Structure formats: C-alpha cells, structure tokens
Amino acid sequence: MIPVAFDYQRATTVDEAIAALSGDSKILAGGHSLLPAMKLRLSQPAKLVDITRIAALKGIKEENGEIVIGAGTTHGDIAKDDLIKTKLPFFADGASMIGDVQVRNHGTIGGSLAHADPAADWTALVLAADAAIEVQSSSGKRIIKATDFFTGLFSTALEDGEIITAIRIAVPAAGTKTSYQKFVQPASRFAIVGCAVMRAPDGKTNIAFTGVSDNPFRDAGAEAAVSGKTLDNATISAATNAAAAGVSIMSDHYASEPYRRHLAKVYLKKALQAVS
Ligand SMILES: Cc1cc2nc3c(=O)[nH]c(=O)nc-3n(C[C@H](O)[C@H](O)[C@H](O)COP(=O)(O)OP(=O)(O)OC[C@H]3O[C@@H](n4cnc5c(N)ncnc54)[C@H](O)[C@@H]3O)c2cc1C
C-alpha cells in the first residue's frame, strides 16, 4: 500500500530535529518499523523529521564509567563494535540476530526502543543491562531507567517532542558474563521468546524477557532464584520453575500461551547455562 501524503524535513542537529517536531510529526530513523506501519496506514504522520544524518546520534564510546551508544547507531554497527564485543557481548550477539542484513544496516537501537515492539530484541537487552535511556526535548535532557521505559504494548515513557539521544550502560565489572538466547520467528527473525541474562562476578543476576508478554520485563522471581548462588542444575531448575510466574503471556498464531511459557523456561535455561 501507499502511505498518505506527508511533509519531510531532514535535520542535521538534535536541536534542529526537536524544533521541527510538532503535534502530528514523527521521527524517521531506520524506517524499518515506521515505514511498514505507514504503508499499512496504521501510522499517518503529517510530517517526517529525518534524523539519519545527525552525526551526534551515531557511534559508541566509553565515557565516565559508562558505555554510551548513540540512539542512531545501527544494529549492524553495534554487532561489529569491538568495545561492545568485549564489554557487552550479549549486545553484539543480540544485534547480529536482528532481522536480515538490510534491517541491521538501517534499523537503529533508538528506533527499536521507541517503537517498543513486544517481540523486539533490544528491549530485553537494555533491561538486563540496567541501561538508562537518555532523551532530549526543548525542555532539556532527562534520563529514564530502562526498567521505567516500557509501559505497555508499543508504548513507552517518551513524551511528545522527546528524542532518544543515547543509551547509557555502566561498564560491567570484570568477569561479568552475559548471554542472549532467542527462539526466532523464522521469516522476520523477531523473538517469539528472547531471554537476556547479565551475571556479575558476585552472582547478582539480571534476567529479562521479550516476546513473552505484551511488555518486556525483568523477571524478579527467576533473578531471586539464582542471584548470589552457584549456577548448578538445581539452581537453574529453581529459576526455570519461577520463570514468568504471574505474567500475562501472549498467545498468537506463532505460539500459544502454554508453548510460550514453556519456551521462556527453555531459553532461560540456555542463557543461564551460557553464563555458568
Ligand atoms: C523484515 C524485518 C525484520 C525485522 N526483524 C527484527 C528482529 O529480528 N528483531 C528486532 O528487534 N527487530 C526487528 N525488526 C525491526 C527493526 O529492528 C527496526 O529497525 C526497529 O524496530 C526500528 O528501528 P528504526 O531505526 O528502523 O526506526 P523507525 O522505523 O524509523 O522508527 C520507529 C519508531 O520509533 C520512532 N523513533 C525512531 N528513532 C527515534 C528516536 N531516536 N527517538 C524517539 N523516537 C524515535 C519513530 O518515530 C517511530 O515511531 C525487523 C524489521 C523488519 C522490516
């Protein structure tokens, strides 16, 4: 289908993009979620503000004890980055599992987080990494903890006029282990179930799921079952028994509610075995 007519403005700075945003406008990043929605007329913005040429939104650096990923950095660039491969290897693995080469070359981490697809990969990864989402508007900058960012199906804590500028993650302590495991939808590669785990040397373990519910989530029950404990078979089994307890599980033509619940346990087990 063909989208409804819209205006287009290319911004070259974040301030210019913010100034260009008005009531009925949308940011255009990689376009791999927005353009399909516009073609289906599920989204009908009056204006697109293109942020793809804003250099300040691209790149990955270590700064004051944090790894800072520009919101406009593509999945492909994150997958290839040496700092990410060394310090946040599950980000590199997760990024390399997104879609196909075209999607990875254009799709951005900021666009994926703003879109908040319930089957997206970045959502679980930023939750497990305890990331902070940096956003900017005409009122200035603010930081939103990843755990406060996702508010429901395709919904986030972003307010009108706000642009995600960066994703900030405290540099993990030496010896931290990470894993991202997903059961892929075979055509799109979206996560039917994805499980991200970050385990610190002291045993503190963050566990997050995507694809399971209409909102990505940290699994407090599974985390309590393994945090600070040796990851032997009994502990892993206790965690998988606790996985997604009390969570409302999605059901669709790819996977029923009981099958998804089963997959959550299987993929948590794989991720915990990978960090043990
Ligand atoms: C065939 C196909 C397969 C895919 N497979 C996967 C997969 O396996 N896993 C996965 O996770 N995803 C997958 N995706 C989605 C892909 O990762 C998208 O790139 C991503 O969801 C959106 O990022 P984008 O940069 O393309 O954003 P866009 O499509 O440009 O924008 C998406 C939304 O975010 C808003 N937005 C964009 N950037 C910002 C910003 N900086 N601040 C605030 N709002 C912003 C836009 O206004 C829009 O509402 C797939 C997509 C396709 C088409």
The ligand as an ORCA input file, in Angstrom:
! r2SCAN-3c Opt
* xyz 0 1
  C      11.829     -7.633      7.867
  C      12.086     -7.074      9.230
  C      12.634     -7.899     10.201
  C      12.888     -7.409     11.492
  N      13.399     -8.265     12.426
  C      13.628     -7.808     13.675
  C      14.180     -8.676     14.678
  O      14.521     -9.837     14.453
  N      14.340     -8.153     15.920
  C      14.035     -6.843     16.225
  O      14.204     -6.431     17.366
  N      13.537     -6.011     15.287
  C      13.332     -6.451     14.032
  N      12.828     -5.582     13.082
  C      12.583     -4.180     13.442
  C      13.855     -3.366     13.191
  O      14.809     -3.683     14.173
  C      13.602     -1.851     13.217
  O      14.758     -1.291     12.674
  C      13.383     -1.227     14.551
  O      12.321     -1.788     15.243
  C      13.006      0.253     14.410
  O      14.175      0.999     14.251
  P      14.288      2.065     13.108
  O      15.575      2.773     13.316
  O      14.073      1.403     11.806
  O      13.114      3.081     13.483
  P      11.952      3.735     12.592
  O      11.193      2.682     11.887
  O      12.477      4.862     11.785
  O      11.058      4.345     13.780
  C      10.306      3.515     14.635
  C       9.558      4.398     15.642
  O      10.484      4.978     16.562
  C      10.451      6.407     16.488
  N      11.850      6.823     16.624
  C      12.894      6.429     15.852
  N      14.048      6.912     16.349
  C      13.721      7.617     17.469
  C      14.483      8.339     18.431
  N      15.828      8.440     18.356
  N      13.825      8.938     19.448
  C      12.483      8.835     19.557
  N      11.705      8.172     18.668
  C      12.331      7.558     17.640
  C       9.823      6.728     15.138
  O       9.196      7.995     15.124
  C       8.839      5.582     15.004
  O       7.679      5.850     15.762
  C      12.585     -6.052     11.799
  C      12.043     -5.203     10.812
  C      11.804     -5.704      9.547
  C      11.228     -4.775      8.498
*
